[in-house]
Amino acid sequence: AATSKINFFNISKFLVIIMKCIVLVILATVLLISCSKGSADENIFHNKEIDDITIGLKNYAIEKGKFIGNLMRDGMFDNLQVHNGSTDNILKTDYNAIVLGNKMKMSNLLRTRPQDPFNVKIEDINTDIIDKFVNYADKHNMRKRGHVMIWYKQIPSWLTNEAPNWSAQQVYDFSKSYILALSAYCKGKIDEWDVLNEGIVNNSFRQGTWYDIINTQANINGDIGYYNYFAYLFKWARQGDSDVELFYNDYNIEAFGTSKNNFMRTFVKKLKLDYSAPIDGVGLQSHFKINLTTDDFISRLGKTIDDLGESDFIANITELDIRICNGDIQTLDDQKKAYKNIVSTAFSRDNCKTILIWGPSDNDSWINSHFEGCGQATPHDENFNKKPAYFGIKEALMDL
Ligand code: G3I
């Protein structure tokens, strides 16, 4: 009995040891699996970080000799770290060209009335804005687009009040001194300027404040009419900086053959050939509603770029966004298709070097506040995550 008791004791002790070993092996295995899974996740995270930092859209664009850009919104301009740095991160990672959404418009650059508006001096211009923009862009090797010299919107209130009473010569003097001062200050700092923005409505010139003044009165040299005045704008901009690229920029001019497109093409060619305006290119703004972006529409955009190219114009896409509105049946995947088609159509042409998108994310887009029931217009969503559209652009760049 004593022996069998000892045997039983030994056997049960042996079994306990075996059980403990099994438990240990299981624990070790679980630990090993979770450890290796942890490091895999870590790798994925690490790779994602590397991917985000090094393989943004711009890397594909650089490889193909193109510029893909975006705008810096006012909120970010005032505080680079807005939204916990998300917008900053998108701009730095994905884009090698940049424009200010609002800050370089006349309402900001010439907010205070110059002592003599007919002899604007560099001291009258808020050059701090330009410096801050240039510093940011240079730090991240971005091409810098100046937007905008002469536009009928977003002008300072003192000018809105005074301008209707000016003579043609005063309009010339003001415009000349402003453009000369601005372009000379920006010489070598800004790569391309929108000299004139949105001067056309349908198939004629926009009838803004200065329309009657310039078209009915001559200046002291006897020059009269918008063709003369617009040509001078480009000549003054060139006088300030001989290397900068100079653009006429507008919306609804993208599709070949519409009345505004026809007028625009006639206008810029005549300006260059008959009035010797040093105009280098046309900015096709490209604010599109999703249901407009059919294959036919996008191929007509390509035809516009070709037509301008035949007359030696650059044709860049300067403010691309594709909004989706309540009631539209199109999805984010349709938007991806449209972005992809536009980027590959435009960039397959040598005279289209730059595509700028108008908003780093749906959180930073003007669409939300200007088109009720519309939004989702950019490649990143409200939470700064990449949307299908982002990958559409990426695929188009990779396929170039
Ligand atoms: O400056 C005031 C500010 O003082 C006020 O607190 C705030 C309250 O809403 O409004 C501010 O002004 C806004 C301004 O942007 C600056 O944020 C205007 O209301 C708003 O209408 C203005 O919108 C800009 C729009 O141009 C004006 O026409 C958009 O941000 C800007 O993206 C848009 O950009 C234009 C291009 O320059 C030319 N092509 C078309 C494009 C889209 O409209």
Boltz pocket constraint, residues with backbone or C-beta under 6 A from the ligand:
constraints:
  - pocket:
      binder: B
      contacts: [[A, 74], [A, 101], [A, 102], [A, 153], [A, 154], [A, 197], [A, 251], [A, 285], [A, 319], [A, 366]]
      max_distance: 6.0
